[in-house]
Amino acid sequence: MSTVVAPRMRLFAVVLWAVAVVLVPLALLTGGNPWLVPVPSVFTAFLAWAVLWRPRFELTGDTLTIVDVRRTSTYPWRRVQEVRTKYGIEVVTTEGVRRTWLATRPTARLGLRRAGGRATTALDVPAVADVLRAHVPAPVVHDGPPPATVEAATITHRAHGWSVTAMIVLGIAASMAAAQL
């Protein structure tokens, strides 16, 4: 299995986590309400994880898994038709176009970590798209009657409803805490 991540987004997440940790004692030392002070820090830390750390592509011999803020989608390679790079990485499947959160612009720098390897190879968006395209099978030409049996190639989507709900609740709580401070 190979994993594609955005190292700069992950570095920014680490910076936000450090800021969130430092803000709690600073706010408590300046006389803030001990119940309201940690809420903005928790919101910042959770947002850094959900938006900056978690997004990734996971490539196996059989599937492409796209993990982003809203959902995790797993596509069998035979359901992937094309990988485009006009505005970042877009995956065209039999369900339509899937725009990805990981590479939203063509100038993004990404990292590829192969199975078993600790080193991450730095790549640009076109190079990552080429890695993805290497897995996309050639279109099947049907000459004659369809096969007697067909094996399903199921696309699965798992919504991250709990994380979106948590971001909304924590955002409201952080706003209320900020208004009280």
DRENPADO-949231 format. One record per residue: z negated, x, y negated of N, C-alpha, C, O in turn; chain; residue in three letters. Coordinates in steps of 0.02 Angstrom, whole numbers, m for minus. Layout:
REM residues N
((Z X Y) (Z X Y) (Z X Y) (Z X Y) 'A' 'ALA')
...
***
This chain:
REM residues 181
((0 42 59) (0 0 0) (0 44 m62) (m33 96 m64) 'A' 'MET')
((37 24 m112) (38 58 m177) (12 9 m229) (20 m51 m223) 'A' 'SER')
((m18 37 m281) (m45 m3 m335) (m19 24 m401) (m19 84 m413) 'A' 'THR')
((4 m22 m444) (27 m4 m511) (m24 m32 m560) (m39 m91 m559) 'A' 'VAL')
((m50 11 m603) (m99 m9 m654) (m76 18 m722) (m29 58 m726) 'A' 'VAL')
((m110 m4 m774) (m97 21 m842) (m156 65 m862) (m208 38 m883) 'A' 'ALA')
((m150 131 m857) (m207 176 m871) (m234 169 m942) (m295 174 m952) 'A' 'PRO')
((m191 158 m991) (m216 152 m1060) (m255 88 m1070) (m305 87 m1106) 'A' 'ARG')
((m234 35 m1038) (m272 m28 m1041) (m340 m17 m1009) (m391 m41 m1034) 'A' 'MET')
((m342 18 m953) (m405 31 m919) (m450 77 m960) (m511 68 m961) 'A' 'ARG')
((m421 125 m994) (m461 168 m1038) (m492 127 m1095) (m550 137 m1112) 'A' 'LEU')
((m453 82 m1123) (m478 38 m1176) (m534 m6 m1149) (m583 m19 m1185) 'A' 'PHE')
((m529 m29 m1087) (m583 m69 m1056) (m647 m28 m1052) (m701 m53 m1067) 'A' 'ALA')
((m642 35 m1032) (m701 78 m1027) (m732 87 m1096) (m794 86 m1103) 'A' 'VAL')
((m691 96 m1147) (m717 103 m1216) (m753 39 m1237) (m807 43 m1266) 'A' 'VAL')
((m724 m19 m1222) (m757 m82 m1239) (m823 m91 m1201) (m871 m118 m1228) 'A' 'LEU')
((m825 m69 m1138) (m888 m73 m1100) (m941 m29 m1132) (m999 m49 m1137) 'A' 'TRP')
((m922 30 m1153) (m970 75 m1186) (m995 44 m1251) (m1055 47 m1265) 'A' 'ALA')
((m950 14 m1290) (m970 m18 m1352) (m1018 m76 m1337) (m1068 m85 m1372) 'A' 'VAL')
((m1002 m116 m1286) (m1044 m173 m1268) (m1114 m150 m1248) (m1164 m182 m1265) 'A' 'ALA')
((m1118 m95 m1212) (m1184 m69 m1191) (m1223 m42 m1250) (m1283 m52 m1255) 'A' 'VAL')
((m1190 m8 m1296) (m1224 22 m1354) (m1247 m32 m1403) (m1298 m23 m1436) 'A' 'VAL')
((m1210 m86 m1409) (m1227 m138 m1458) (m1292 m174 m1442) (m1327 m195 m1488) 'A' 'LEU')
((m1309 m182 m1379) (m1370 m218 m1361) (m1433 m183 m1388) (m1471 m216 m1424) 'A' 'VAL')
((m1445 m120 m1373) (m1505 m89 m1402) (m1503 m84 m1478) (m1555 m90 m1511) 'A' 'PRO')
((m1444 m72 m1506) (m1439 m68 m1579) (m1458 m135 m1611) (m1495 m136 m1661) 'A' 'LEU')
((m1434 m189 m1583) (m1450 m255 m1611) (m1524 m271 m1602) (m1555 m301 m1645) 'A' 'ALA')
((m1552 m252 m1545) (m1623 m266 m1533) (m1667 m225 m1579) (m1720 m248 m1601) 'A' 'LEU')
((m1646 m164 m1593) (m1685 m121 m1638) (m1683 m145 m1711) (m1730 m132 m1749) 'A' 'LEU')
((m1631 m180 m1729) (m1625 m205 m1797) (m1657 m274 m1805) (m1651 m305 m1858) 'A' 'THR')
((m1691 m298 m1753) (m1729 m360 m1759) (m1690 m423 m1740) (m1708 m477 m1764) 'A' 'GLY')
((m1640 m417 m1700) (m1602 m476 m1679) (m1640 m517 m1628) (m1688 m493 m1597) 'A' 'GLY')
((m1619 m578 m1619) (m1648 m622 m1568) (m1632 m594 m1499) (m1573 m586 m1483) 'A' 'ASN')
((m1682 m579 m1458) (m1668 m548 m1393) (m1628 m592 m1345) (m1599 m566 m1297) 'A' 'PRO')
((m1624 m657 m1357) (m1585 m701 m1314) (m1513 m706 m1337) (m1468 m718 m1297) 'A' 'TRP')
((m1501 m697 m1402) (m1433 m704 m1428) (m1395 m638 m1430) (m1333 m639 m1428) 'A' 'LEU')
((m1429 m583 m1434) (m1396 m518 m1443) (m1350 m499 m1384) (m1294 m477 m1397) 'A' 'VAL')
((m1371 m507 m1322) (m1327 m484 m1267) (m1264 m527 m1256) (m1217 m504 m1224) 'A' 'PRO')
((m1263 m588 m1281) (m1207 m633 m1267) (m1140 m604 m1291) (m1092 m603 m1252) 'A' 'VAL')
((m1134 m581 m1354) (m1069 m551 m1373) (m1051 m490 m1332) (m992 m478 m1319) 'A' 'PRO')
((m1101 m451 m1311) (m1087 m392 m1270) (m1062 m412 m1201) (m1016 m381 m1174) 'A' 'SER')
((m1092 m463 m1172) (m1070 m488 m1106) (m999 m515 m1112) (m957 m502 m1069) 'A' 'VAL')
((m985 m552 m1166) (m917 m578 m1177) (m867 m521 m1183) (m814 m523 m1152) 'A' 'PHE')
((m883 m470 m1222) (m838 m413 m1230) (m827 m377 m1164) (m770 m359 m1147) 'A' 'THR')
((m880 m367 m1126) (m875 m332 m1061) (m833 m372 m1012) (m790 m344 m977) 'A' 'ALA')
((m844 m438 m1009) (m806 m480 m962) (m733 m483 m983) (m689 m479 m940) 'A' 'PHE')
((m720 m490 m1047) (m652 m492 m1072) (m615 m426 m1056) (m557 m427 m1037) 'A' 'LEU')
((m649 m370 m1064) (m619 m305 m1048) (m601 m301 m974) (m548 m274 m957) 'A' 'ALA')
((m644 m328 m931) (m629 m326 m860) (m570 m373 m843) (m522 m352 m810) 'A' 'TRP')
((m572 m435 m867) (m522 m485 m848) (m453 m470 m878) (m402 m481 m845) 'A' 'ALA')
((m452 m446 m940) (m388 m438 m975) (m360 m367 m970) (m299 m358 m968) 'A' 'VAL')
((m404 m318 m968) (m380 m249 m970) (m386 m211 m904) (m342 m170 m888) 'A' 'LEU')
((m438 m223 m866) (m449 m184 m804) (m416 m216 m743) (m383 m180 m705) 'A' 'TRP')
((m422 m281 m734) (m400 m313 m673) (m324 m318 m663) (m303 m312 m605) 'A' 'ARG')
((m282 m328 m714) (m210 m335 m701) (m180 m276 m663) (m194 m218 m679) 'A' 'PRO')
((m138 m292 m614) (m107 m239 m573) (m52 m269 m530) (m48 m330 m521) 'A' 'ARG')
((m10 m226 m502) (38 m244 m450) (14 m210 m386) (m5 m152 m387) 'A' 'PHE')
((16 m247 m331) (1 m217 m266) (64 m225 m223) (88 m281 m212) 'A' 'GLU')
((90 m169 m199) (151 m169 m159) (135 m149 m88) (105 m97 m75) 'A' 'LEU')
((154 m192 m41) (150 m175 29) (221 m179 58) (268 m195 22) 'A' 'THR')
((228 m164 121) (293 m168 152) (320 m239 155) (381 m249 157) 'A' 'GLY')
((276 m288 154) (296 m358 161) (293 m398 97) (331 m446 88) 'A' 'ASP')
((247 m380 51) (235 m423 m7) (226 m385 m72) (212 m325 m73) 'A' 'THR')
((236 m421 m126) (220 m399 m194) (166 m446 m219) (176 m507 m221) 'A' 'LEU')
((109 m419 m239) (55 m459 m267) (48 m441 m340) (40 m382 m358) 'A' 'THR')
((50 m492 m382) (42 m483 m454) (m25 m514 m474) (m35 m574 m467) 'A' 'ILE')
((m70 m472 m498) (m136 m495 m520) (m136 m491 m596) (m127 m438 m625) 'A' 'VAL')
((m148 m549 m629) (m153 m548 m701) (m213 m589 m723) (m257 m605 m682) 'A' 'ASP')
((m216 m607 m785) (m274 m641 m813) (m282 m711 m784) (m338 m731 m767) 'A' 'VAL')
((m228 m747 m777) (m232 m818 m756) (m230 m830 m681) (m259 m878 m657) 'A' 'ARG')
((m195 m786 m644) (m187 m800 m573) (m165 m737 m535) (m144 m688 m564) 'A' 'ARG')
((m172 m742 m469) (m146 m692 m424) (m91 m725 m383) (m102 m777 m351) 'A' 'THR')
((m32 m695 m383) (25 m723 m347) (49 m671 m297) (56 m612 m312) 'A' 'SER')
((62 m695 m236) (88 m651 m183) (156 m677 m162) (164 m734 m142) 'A' 'THR')
((206 m632 m168) (275 m649 m152) (299 m606 m94) (295 m545 m97) 'A' 'TYR')
((325 m637 m41) (359 m597 10) (421 m566 m23) (453 m597 m65) 'A' 'PRO')
((437 m505 m4) (493 m470 m36) (558 m509 m31) (600 m505 m76) 'A' 'TRP')
((567 m545 23) (631 m581 30) (637 m640 m17) (691 m668 m25) 'A' 'ARG')
((582 m659 m50) (584 m712 m100) (594 m684 m171) (606 m721 m218) 'A' 'ARG')
((590 m616 m178) (602 m583 m242) (677 m570 m247) (707 m540 m203) 'A' 'VAL')
((707 m593 m302) (779 m585 m310) (798 m529 m357) (850 m497 m348) 'A' 'GLN')
((757 m517 m408) (775 m468 m458) (712 m445 m496) (663 m482 m500) 'A' 'GLU')
((715 m385 m523) (662 m359 m566) (696 m338 m631) (741 m296 m632) 'A' 'VAL')
((675 m370 m687) (705 m357 m752) (656 m320 m797) (595 m324 m788) 'A' 'ARG')
((684 m283 m846) (642 m242 m890) (658 m252 m964) (642 m208 m1004) 'A' 'THR')
((688 m307 m983) (706 m316 m1053) (645 m318 m1098) (643 m283 m1149) 'A' 'LYS')
((595 m357 m1081) (534 m364 m1122) (472 m338 m1085) (417 m363 m1098) 'A' 'TYR')
((479 m293 m1041) (425 m271 m998) (450 m282 m927) (509 m276 m914) 'A' 'GLY')
((406 m298 m882) (427 m312 m813) (424 m387 m800) (372 m419 m808) 'A' 'ILE')
((482 m414 m781) (488 m484 m761) (514 m485 m690) (563 m451 m673) 'A' 'GLU')
((482 m524 m648) (502 m530 m578) (536 m598 m569) (505 m650 m581) 'A' 'VAL')
((598 m597 m547) (635 m659 m534) (629 m674 m460) (649 m634 m418) 'A' 'VAL')
((601 m733 m445) (592 m754 m376) (630 m819 m365) (662 m845 m411) 'A' 'THR')
((627 m844 m305) (658 m909 m291) (623 m965 m328) (650 m1021 m332) 'A' 'THR')
((563 m953 m355) (528 m1002 m396) (545 m997 m470) (529 m1042 m508) 'A' 'GLU')
((577 m944 m490) (594 m934 m560) (570 m866 m584) (556 m822 m544) 'A' 'GLY')
((566 m859 m650) (547 m795 m681) (471 m792 m688) (439 m840 m711) 'A' 'VAL')
((443 m736 m667) (371 m724 m675) (362 m665 m723) (376 m608 m705) 'A' 'ARG')
((340 m680 m783) (325 m627 m831) (256 m599 m814) (211 m636 m797) 'A' 'ARG')
((250 m535 m819) (188 m503 m797) (146 m481 m856) (172 m465 m910) 'A' 'THR')
((81 m481 m846) (34 m461 m897) (28 m386 m903) (12 m359 m956) 'A' 'TRP')
((42 m352 m849) (31 m280 m845) (77 m240 m891) (55 m196 m927) 'A' 'LEU')
((140 m256 m890) (189 m220 m931) (226 m271 m975) (278 m297 m956) 'A' 'ALA')
((197 m285 m1033) (226 m336 m1076) (276 m309 m1126) (307 m347 m1163) 'A' 'THR')
((286 m244 m1126) (335 m213 m1170) (370 m156 m1132) (341 m127 m1087) 'A' 'ARG')
((432 m142 m1150) (469 m91 m1113) (445 m20 m1123) (464 25 m1086) 'A' 'PRO')
((402 m8 m1173) (377 60 m1186) (309 73 m1154) (280 126 m1167) 'A' 'THR')
((283 27 m1115) (217 35 m1084) (218 94 m1035) (269 108 m1003) 'A' 'ALA')
((162 128 m1030) (153 182 m981) (110 154 m925) (57 125 m937) 'A' 'ARG')
((133 162 m864) (98 135 m806) (82 192 m758) (109 247 m763) 'A' 'LEU')
((37 177 m713) (18 226 m662) (30 198 m593) (13 140 m580) 'A' 'GLY')
((58 238 m549) (71 218 m480) (26 259 m434) (27 320 m434) 'A' 'LEU')
((m15 224 m395) (m60 256 m347) (m37 235 m277) (m40 176 m260) 'A' 'ARG')
((m16 283 m238) (8 269 m170) (m52 264 m123) (m106 288 m138) 'A' 'ARG')
((m41 231 m66) (m94 222 m16) (m122 290 6) (m84 336 22) 'A' 'ALA')
((m188 295 7) (m220 355 30) (m223 411 m22) (m259 460 m12) 'A' 'GLY')
((m185 404 m75) (m185 456 m126) (m232 441 m183) (m240 384 m204) 'A' 'GLY')
((m265 493 m207) (m311 485 m263) (m274 494 m329) (m295 467 m380) 'A' 'ARG')
((m221 533 m329) (m185 547 m391) (m142 488 m411) (m112 454 m369) 'A' 'ALA')
((m139 476 m475) (m98 423 m503) (m39 455 m538) (m48 499 m581) 'A' 'THR')
((21 434 m521) (82 460 m552) (97 418 m613) (101 357 m609) 'A' 'THR')
((106 451 m671) (123 416 m733) (197 400 m733) (239 443 m722) 'A' 'ALA')
((213 337 m746) (282 314 m748) (293 268 m808) (246 237 m833) 'A' 'LEU')
((356 264 m830) (372 215 m881) (395 151 m847) (401 149 m786) 'A' 'ASP')
((407 99 m886) (424 34 m859) (488 35 m817) (488 7 m762) 'A' 'VAL')
((543 67 m839) (602 69 m797) (590 103 m729) (618 83 m678) 'A' 'PRO')
((548 155 m728) (534 190 m665) (494 145 m618) (507 144 m558) 'A' 'ALA')
((445 108 m644) (407 61 m602) (453 6 m578) (448 m15 m520) 'A' 'VAL')
((498 m18 m620) (545 m70 m599) (590 m44 m543) (606 m82 m497) 'A' 'ALA')
((608 20 m546) (648 49 m491) (609 51 m426) (637 40 m373) 'A' 'ASP')
((544 66 m431) (501 66 m371) (499 m5 m341) (504 m13 m281) 'A' 'VAL')
((493 m55 m385) (492 m125 m361) (560 m143 m331) (564 m175 m278) 'A' 'LEU')
((614 m124 m365) (681 m141 m341) (697 m110 m273) (736 m138 m235) 'A' 'ARG')
((666 m54 m258) (678 m22 m194) (654 m65 m136) (677 m58 m79) 'A' 'ALA')
((607 m111 m150) (582 m156 m98) (621 m221 m93) (617 m256 m42) 'A' 'HIS')
((659 m238 m145) (695 m302 m146) (754 m297 m97) (797 m254 m103) 'A' 'VAL')
((756 m343 m48) (811 m341 0) (877 m364 m31) (878 m401 m80) 'A' 'PRO')
((931 m340 m1) (997 m362 m23) (1006 m436 m6) (978 m460 44) 'A' 'ALA')
((1044 m473 m47) (1055 m544 m31) (1089 m552 37) (1133 m513 56) 'A' 'PRO')
((1066 m602 72) (1094 m616 139) (1156 m658 131) (1156 m710 98) 'A' 'VAL')
((1210 m635 163) (1272 m673 162) (1274 m715 226) (1271 m689 282) 'A' 'VAL')
((1280 m780 217) (1282 m826 274) (1354 m838 294) (1393 m866 255) 'A' 'HIS')
((1371 m817 353) (1438 m827 380) (1431 m866 445) (1419 m837 497) 'A' 'ASP')
((1439 m930 440) (1431 m972 500) (1373 m1020 491) (1347 m1029 436) 'A' 'GLY')
((1354 m1051 545) (1300 m1102 541) (1232 m1068 528) (1224 m1009 542) 'A' 'PRO')
((1185 m1106 500) (1119 m1078 488) (1085 m1062 554) (1103 m1089 606) 'A' 'PRO')
((1035 m1018 552) (999 m1000 614) (961 m1060 641) (943 m1106 604) 'A' 'PRO')
((948 m1059 706) (913 m1114 738) (840 m1118 717) (812 m1172 712) 'A' 'ALA')
((810 m1061 704) (741 m1061 682) (736 m1019 618) (773 m972 607) 'A' 'THR')
((689 m1039 577) (679 m1004 513) (605 m990 506) (563 m1034 516) 'A' 'VAL')
((589 m928 489) (519 m909 478) (503 m919 404) (539 m893 361) 'A' 'GLU')
((451 m955 389) (432 m969 320) (410 m907 284) (377 m864 313) 'A' 'ALA')
((430 m902 221) (408 m847 178) (371 m880 120) (399 m895 68) 'A' 'ALA')
((307 m891 130) (266 m929 84) (245 m888 24) (222 m831 31) 'A' 'THR')
((254 m916 m35) (229 m887 m96) (161 m919 m110) (155 m980 m109) 'A' 'ILE')
((111 m878 m123) (44 m905 m136) (23 m889 m207) (37 m834 m233) 'A' 'THR')
((m10 m937 m239) (m38 m928 m305) (m111 m947 m301) (m129 m999 m275) 'A' 'HIS')
((m153 m904 m327) (m225 m918 m329) (m246 m914 m402) (m247 m860 m432) 'A' 'ARG')
((m262 m971 m431) (m280 m973 m502) (m348 m941 m512) (m393 m947 m469) 'A' 'ALA')
((m356 m908 m568) (m420 m878 m586) (m456 m925 m634) (m475 m905 m689) 'A' 'HIS')
((m464 m987 m614) (m494 m1037 m656) (m564 m1019 m678) (m584 m1032 m735) 'A' 'GLY')
((m602 m989 m633) (m671 m970 m650) (m672 m917 m704) (m716 m919 m747) 'A' 'TRP')
((m625 m870 m703) (m626 m818 m754) (m603 m845 m822) (m630 m825 m874) 'A' 'SER')
((m554 m889 m822) (m532 m919 m884) (m588 m963 m913) (m601 m961 m973) 'A' 'VAL')
((m621 m1001 m870) (m677 m1042 m893) (m733 m998 m919) (m764 m1013 m971) 'A' 'THR')
((m748 m943 m885) (m800 m897 m907) (m783 m867 m975) (m827 m859 m1017) 'A' 'ALA')
((m719 m850 m986) (m700 m823 m1051) (m709 m874 m1106) (m731 m857 m1161) 'A' 'MET')
((m693 m937 m1092) (m701 m989 m1143) (m775 m1000 m1158) (m795 m1002 m1216) 'A' 'ILE')
((m816 m1008 m1105) (m887 m1020 m1114) (m921 m961 m1149) (m959 m970 m1196) 'A' 'VAL')
((m906 m900 m1126) (m935 m841 m1158) (m910 m832 m1229) (m948 m810 m1273) 'A' 'LEU')
((m848 m849 m1242) (m821 m845 m1310) (m857 m893 m1357) (m874 m874 m1414) 'A' 'GLY')
((m869 m954 m1334) (m906 m1002 m1375) (m977 m979 m1386) (m1003 m982 m1441) 'A' 'ILE')
((m1009 m956 m1332) (m1078 m932 m1338) (m1082 m871 m1383) (m1129 m864 m1423) 'A' 'ALA')
((m1033 m825 m1378) (m1033 m766 m1421) (m1023 m787 m1494) (m1055 m758 m1539) 'A' 'ALA')
((m979 m836 m1507) (m970 m860 m1575) (m1034 m891 m1603) (m1052 m879 m1660) 'A' 'SER')
((m1067 m931 m1561) (m1130 m961 m1583) (m1183 m907 m1595) (m1221 m911 m1643) 'A' 'MET')
((m1186 m857 m1551) (m1234 m804 m1561) (m1218 m764 m1623) (m1264 m745 m1660) 'A' 'ALA')
((m1156 m752 m1636) (m1135 m715 m1696) (m1154 m754 m1759) (m1173 m725 m1810) 'A' 'ALA')
((m1148 m820 m1756) (m1166 m862 m1813) (m1242 m860 m1826) (m1263 m867 m1883) 'A' 'ALA')
((m1281 m851 m1774) (m1354 m849 m1780) (m1380 m782 m1804) (m1434 m777 m1833) 'A' 'GLN')
((m1340 m729 m1793) (m1364 m661 m1809) (m1362 m647 m1883) (m1380 m592 m1904) 'A' 'LEU')
***
